[in-house]
Amino acid sequence: MSTTVWRDLGTPESPSENFVDLLVDGVPVSVPEGTSVLRAASEAGLSIPKLCATESLEAFGSCRLCLVEIEGRRGYPASCTTPAESGMVVRTQTDKLAKIRREVMELYISDHPLDCLTCSANGDCELQDMAGVVGLRDVRYGVSGENHLDAKKDESNPYFTFDASKCIVCSRCVRACEETQGTFALTIDGRGFGSTVSAGQKESFLGSECVSCGACVSACPTATLMEKSVIEKGIPERSVKTTCAYCGVGCSFKAEVKGNDVVRMVPDSDGKANRGHSCVKGRFAFGYATHKDRITKPMIRNKITDPWKEVSWDEAVSYAASQFKMIQKKYGKTAVGGITSSRCTNEETYLVQKLIRAAFGNNNVDTCARVCHSPTGYGLKATLGESAGTQDFDSVMHTDVAIVIGANPTDGHPVFASRLKKRLRQGAKLIVVDPRKIDLVDGPHVKASHHLKLMPGTNVAIVNSIAHVIYTEELHDVEFIKERCDATQFGKWVSFIGQDRNSPEELETITGVPANEVREAARLYASCKNGAIYYGLGVTEHSQGSTMVLGIANLAMLTGNIGRPGVGVNPLRGQNNVQGACDMGSFPHELPGYRHLSDSVTRELFEREWNVSIDPEPGFRIPNMLDAAHSNEFMGIYVQGEDIAQSDPNTQHVTSALEAMECVVVQDIFLNETAKYAHVILPGASFLEKDGTFTNAERRISRIRKVMEPLAGKADWEATVMLSNALGYPMDYTHPSQIMDEIARLTPTFTGVSYEKLDEGSIQWPCNDEAPDGTPIMHISEFVIGKGRFVITEYVPTSERTTRKFPLILTTGRILSQYNVGAQTRRTENVAWHDEDRLEIHPSDAELRGVKSDDWVGIRSRAGETVLRAYVTDRVQPGVVYTTFHFPESGANVITTDNSDWATNCPEFKVTAVQVEPVTQPAEWQKQFQEFNEQQLDLLAQATESERV
Amino acid sequence: MDGVQLVRMINDISNFFSSEEDQEIAVAGVVGHITKFWNPRMRRQLVEYVNESGVGGLSDLGQLAVNKLEQAH
């Protein structure tokens, strides 16, 4: 169901820079060439009735309602499919047109239920509006003839219904599925009067290939496709513009609200990251915010075997502060630290790192980017000079060849994937570098030119061989390198990359990719006008994660694919605010804006503002904190919005470290796995309950706005302020805008950022005097560090090797319907698509072990063992198995090792040698997990019960 | 902290910098990386561990870097 009628200009904007002038109802209009007459009229402030046209979709010309008269032309052309021309004289309102439109509407309404008063779209229905606009007063045909009024309703999708009786077969849903989402799950089945919208081959919506992105629901002009939440609660009363809290695309949404209830989330057509599109998570999976599992009262306990005690905010914060002070007195100033969250706002992560540096007096702060994109920060800073991606998402629409490495955008970053698929349908080429056959390799109207199906752990070998081909075949951009890159560094790199040992032929036995395929892919990328690289955690979560990021940057510089639309190096960030959390100084070695602690000028700037002295030495990273806990050197931690007990590798190592600590303070919206080891719980606030900003993968800073009051009474930043004050370091912020003002004062790339400015729209940093409107594309005329630096990227095999005992390689990833550790999405109807993690195994490996789909299999590594159900599929190659990590009981990280990236200690999640065999019972760890989980839930229930007593 | 783990970490770092032909630059690279990113306690513990347990498992470049770190202390 659409939310806007009259603001919809009817057809897409034309990109042409040439303008045509015409007269519409006597009003002169000037529009870009290629603009439809319908849109030209809308831009002149005139409204032509329409049903099948909407500005997010190409014109279709089927409803016959937008007919107009054009001087010198015969008949009544559809204004949506007629391009405006210079000198055209158009009439949109004549007696003849009015009669035609009324008769067209009469036909529509003759086969439509007349239940407007009880219809869920009453007051928000384009069909209803158009009936009024054309002045329909009577339907002469009655309802006794053949009709669709008894057509069956499809309620299979958990979030929306398809009521075929209300369908006018305008094809907006079908076109939205094709053009906007690119899934092609919907079609018009049958012909003429028998035409109906069909999901797949007459399947239910849930059973079809529909990915539940909601594009069809947004496009529907009637109540045919309608959110169940609207059917249940009615049309929303107000709308608040905010930003999605799921992946790094950072989609802009309108939260539509009734009272204090969010009725629906509607993708914002003005949103620059998503351009009006959404995925199943952002569009529908917001119910977790009011789930019964929400923690809404602060709680404390002495030991993790004690029942929780619900207390006031003051008592909880005082207790936490006294425990931290006691630990520092007993074990030293550096025995405490904290973790900031990529799920929290910029302002909140800034405050946590400030609390640690100023109130704890050390630099033991780290963030969950440690386990995802820390190598991106390292690699891009070392080569290009800035720890961030180079482009905006719009850039992909100018790309001729895209390389997707170690990313699965249709699942992990679905809204970006839709834009990429759109560009591919326009003719751009795709190279996929991935051990697994991701959907982009061969999907509807999308097929990769090359799928470099490498063995996990051999990324660097592949990137080196691609670079070798480009250099030795002289396909590199000599002029760009000469002008923009450091000559000495390039000279050293050339002497390395040019060696035969980096050729695809030499590396074929390591990577498993045929040399010729690598050569063809390299030639394709190097010879196109605009080549762009998109990558994800399949690049970073390796022992050579940072080396691979360096290699990607080398490749972009080698081909001159930097500094203009359509090119660049584009990290697809996992969580919504990974970029922001990193920007805000969450790493233990640097202050906000990626400035190292040893930089005395920067340090003094912060020292003056914060009125403290800052330790110039780096603090502990997360794995260092955990290691130090085992040797009683690190005994207290403040974890905001993170769940290291589920998301970090070698679960047993993490949980035993947490058990060793004397004070674990967890601030979260749920009792997550880490909170089960906590002594203090500070209830978190969801993104709907607070003001702030997120920064997405394209460096776009977007506002999130409070839609409802925090369930526990405080936004997360308020809790941090309380804790800091209780620790003796005063903070007196009364609104997150003040925190952003402080960030802007102290951070050169944020100088121009303020809430006032952000109210005008999102901004991509750097935003300062040199770039007052932000920076969509970086490194246009020169790199931040002056000359781009090529870095030698020697391939070093991971120490995690297969053996006879562990003959398979396990790699991990995510799925569309679930998000990260699943704490949010597991508490939504998204479990309809994915309610357990499964182990994907190739048919030949499965047959060898006597494993069939749905069988329980034990997965044993050098670190541990767990049990999952198998899914036999050739998506994975022989020798490789794959699973997701959305459910804690799966124990995916029980088996991942503590191998990590050499530069950043980002865990090597993507390569674990394992054995797989059929089993009949859960793993020992899972039994212990279940017992511990039940104990902790019981201790939580006791807290609630004692409150009731 | 666990000395074995610290040795493993410095070996991994050394692996990256070993592609530098000039040994002095390579050593400076390892030391610079550790100084920039490691907590001083870890640096100190690494030196102590290597001194106490010998060079077992430590790469040649790692050893040179440890020597340099020790001098700096």
Interface residues (C-beta under 8 A of the other chain):
Chain A: T334 N363 N364 F496 S543 S546 T547 P588 H589 H596 S598 E617 P618 G619 F620 R621 N624 D627 A628 H630 S631 E633 I792 E794 V796 D898 S900 W902 A903 T904 N905
Chain B: M1 D2 Q5 M9 D12 I13 N15 F16 S18 S19 E20 H33 K36 F37 W38 N39 P40 R41 M42
